[in-house]
Amino acid sequence: MGGFRFLEHTADAKIEAKGGSLEEAFEEAAKALYELMTDTSRVNPEVERRIEVEGEDLESLLYNWLEEFIYLTDSEGLIFSVVNVEEIRREDGRYRLAATARGERFNPEKHVSKTDVKAATYHEMEINVGEGEARLVFVLDI
């Protein structure tokens, strides 16, 4: 059920991420981000990072989720191939997400450099959650 695909977009990268749950769809969104950057099959899960983000709504949660990964790549040179969202919960009027991500530092001798992702955007963002399925559509500034 889960997965992601790249959609047609004129200047940026538009992605659809799906899963059997909201958590799985968020995992697929992160995997799509890294597949856009590199061949994730060559990224070993050697380094683990705890990821915790929050947002006032699901759109800001998705935006903050993607931006956290972009920040880790830009600041620490980390790229991830394994992402596990433990929970997304609503607490005190805000959404909170807790996850772990595993990967390694980007090594140009080992990893393919595909596309440089500058930022997440709210442009054309869609979040649809139904019984046993979730679908996220988002655009990344490249």
N, C-alpha and C positions, 0 to 999 in steps of 0.2 A: 504494500500500500504506500509506504513512504518513498520518497525520492525527490528529485529536483530536475528542472529543465530550464534552459536558457531561452528566453522569448525575444522576439524581434523588438529592437529599439534603435532609434536613429543614432544617438551619440553615446549613450551609456549602456550599462548591462542591466537588463530586466530579467528577473528570476522568479520562477514559481517553485515553491517548496511545499511538499505535501507530506502528511503523516496520518497515522491512525489516531493521534492525539495532538494536542497543541505542543506538548513537549517534544514529540517526534518531529513535528514540522519545524520547530526552532532548531533542532539538531541538524536537519537537512538544510536549513538556511545557512548555518555556519559551514557545513561541508561544501555547499555550493560556492560560498565566498572563497574558500581555499582552493577549490577546483578551478575557479576562474584565475587564481593567481599562479597555480602550479599543478603538477601531476601528483595528487595526494596519495596515489598508490606507492610513491617512493618516499613518503614521509613516515619515519619510524616513530612510534609512540613512546619516546624516551623521557620526555619532560612532561610533568603534569602541572596544570594550573587550575586553581579554584576560581570559578567565574561567578560573581554575584552581581546582578543588575536589577534595577527597578524602574518603574515608569508609572505615570498617572493613568495610562490606558494601555491597551495592547499594542497600539501603534508606537507609542514612545518606548515601550518595553522592547519591541523588535528593533527599533532604531538604536537604542542604547546597547543592546546585545551585539549587533553588528559592529558598532563603533568600538566596543571593548576589544573585539578581535583585531580590528584595524589598528587600534592603539598598541596592542601587544606585538603585532607584526612590525609596526613602525619603530617602536621604542626598544624592543628587545630582540627583534629579528626572528621571532617565533612564528612557525607555521604549524597548523594542526591537522591531523587526519582522523582523530577519534574524539567525538563530542558526546557527552552524556548529560542530558538535562534531567536532573533528579526531580525537580518540581517547579511548577509555576503556580503561585497562590496569590489570592487577593487578601491583603491585610491592611487595616487602617486606611482604606480607600485607595490603596496603591497596589500595583502588581509587583511581585517579587519573583525572581528566577534564580535558582541555584543549580550550578552545573560544574562538571570537571571536563577539562579538555587536555588531550595528550598529543604531543608532537615533538618537534625538534627545531633547532636553529636552522634558518635557511642557509644552505651551502650551495653556492653557484656551481661547484664541481659535481654535485649530486642531484640537485633539484633544478627542474626546468622553470625558467622565469617566463610566465605567460603575460599576465595583465596586471598593471599596477592599479590597485584600488585606492582612490583618494578618500572617499567618504561614503557613508550611507546617506540616503535621502528619504524624505517623506513623499516624494513625487510618485504618483500612481500607486501608492501603497494600498494593498487590500488585505484584510484578514477575515477569513470566513471559518467559523468553528461550528461543526454540526455533530450529530451523534456518531461517534466512532470515526470522525475525520476532521482534519484541519488543513486549510490551504492559506499560504502566505504568498503575496506577490509584492516584490520590492525592486527598487532601482538603485544601483550602485554607481557612483560617480567615478569614472575611470579616466 
